């Protein structure tokens, strides 16, 4: 006789055509107590989650309002709402929301109880203003504080990096006294954060909150107000969280508090797709789930319904390179499609042309995607695709390229070639070419209003140094030569003869800018300028591409190829996927490689997870694309691409011929490969030889003290404000640690 449980599953199979496999069925029917559901890509996790909610309502009689489903993004929450409505149209809606909207609800209730007025300083279209008339918006506040601290304008890239740093600190629940221990390349980051927090507490009569504050304040409110916590605990009987590998420490803390009494918590995640640690995500929480919930069931949804046999098997073997993960074996019953293709091109500029050729004339562009690590890669693509008439869609179109200060500099240089009588144009670039014009000289020049050449005015009326005279004369002549020049050679003159590229190098040293990124912007501008016959056409082309990029967001669902970063592609799937820019320094980055060499493999493992996410977006065709030169320098193929090649075509053992007979044996390491580090006879090889508080020496970091030992991590204090968390197994295997000399 069938049980009620089986009746529900069979009924839904007949109604919806949804047939669940054994693990999915168990995930639906095991409703009480904590459960960790580890869902491989394409394993049907959303369907399983919706069916579980439906089972709670239809078979267990749970009221929809007693169920809380928390997901990572508004798009995911909306998708789950829509799917629940489609599966269970006659039921009352379940409370699907993001963790931020849950936190906001808690904060609003807490502030209501304490009669505290608050103001959210993100997302408002018409922000309020402070006492000085400045807009009360997070970005505006940070811009003003940075300008006050450094006397320089913050760039869009720096602003994004500072915002990420602030989110990381808050999502990790790092106390103020430890802010200085967070490593960052952003100048004045810690000081800026302290100034920002001070401003928020004193600039307005209302409590100023950004989105991260909502999380930390909600967590504090539930910790400090027992009645408030009890109210939320009694509101929900079942809590489900989706995409939990992307959840931060403070977000986990909020969910744990809500589930503390009934412990009916279902956590759906994939530790192999955790790719947001840079903004505070805490993948270690999943690995330690049993410590918090010893009675928890752990289920593995390993069957992939999305991708071909070749893609699933290769991706499964690829991600096994990572050590800090649950041992999963993704598999599929899908048919074979075609082998994974690996393409090596000559120069990175060939990449966009190659992709345009591949996609020109394709009938189902909506089933094609090009994935890359950095948004900057998209500009060359959209230029090539626009010229080829290939429509494209971008989920997160980033227009910052066209407002970047390097782009504005180039346009100002070109404007100077049309007329050198406008000091306001020169003011934007006077520190960026070989004229050596100081700010004081620039101020004196601006006071002269005679509509003459700025160079003549500098030479005649402004006190200049002897060495400047020839430089200014040469600059004037160069700008005159540029007049009417096509944009590509004009850019090359600006970069080299006028010394713009050397000026950029000095700015990178002084301000901490990323030199490779800035040179990449210049190279992209050259790509755009290619084949154009005038600087006016170049300026118009930039405007046109900016317009096209803005329109790209509106092409969702149309027959257009998707351009996306690896990060933004998560949750998407396509018949045909190209992963591009697969070179060393892009994925993995130099920082990833260096950290792994020093014994901390966490960044390298995250880079591998990012690569894995890209691979598993493809259903039928996956192509990996690299090149051998970029910006005039040689490029090395990504180690991840090499790993995929080795999986697809494993190297055969070499055969050594001995005199008089044949014998087969493995030969030594290829001389072309980097050698292993020399063996250290004093290295500590066993965990038992280590203890907290012990003085040791790290091969790279030198003398240090063991701060803490975890299951597979060691925390070492190098100095008062520098503590590193390293992979313990890697340190032991590579002989990176030894006892400190007495």
Secondary structure, 3 states (H helix, E strand, C coil): CCCHHHHHHHHHHHHHCCCCCHHHHHHHHCCCCCEEEEECCCCCHHHHHHHHHHHHHHCCCCCHHHEEEEECCHHHHHHHHHHHHHHCCCCCCCEEEEHHHHHHHHHHHHHHHCCCCEEECCCCCCCCECCCCCECCHHHHHHHHHHHHHCCCCCHHHHHHHHHHHHHHHHCCCCHHHHHHCCCCCCCHHHHHHHHHHHHHHCCCCEEECHHHHHHHHHHHHHHCHHHHHHHHHHCCEEEECCHHHCEHHHHHHHHHHHCCCCCEEEEECHHHCCCHHHCECCHHHHCHHHHCCCCEEEEECECCCCCHHHHHHHHHHHCCCCCCCCCCCECCCCCCCCCEEEEEEECHHHHHHHHHHHCCCCCHHHEEEEECCCCHHHHHHHHHHHHCCCEEECCCCCHHHHCHHHHHHHHHHHHHHCCCCHHHHHHHCCCCCCCCCHHHHHHHHCCCCCCCHHHHHHHHCCCCHHHHHHHHHHHHHHHHHCCCCHHHHHHHHHHCCCHHHHHHHHHHHHCCCHHHHHHHHHHHHHHHCCCCCHHHHHHHHHHHHHHHHHHHHHCCCCCEEEEEHHHHCCCCEEEEEECCCECCCCCCHHHHHHHHCCCCHHHHHHHHHHHHHHCCEEEEEEEEEEEEECCEECCECHHHHHHHHHHCCCCCCCEEECCEEECCCCCCCCCCCCCCCCCCCECCCHHHCCCCCEEEECCCEEEEEEEECCCEEEEEEECCEEEEEEHHHHHHCCCEEECCC
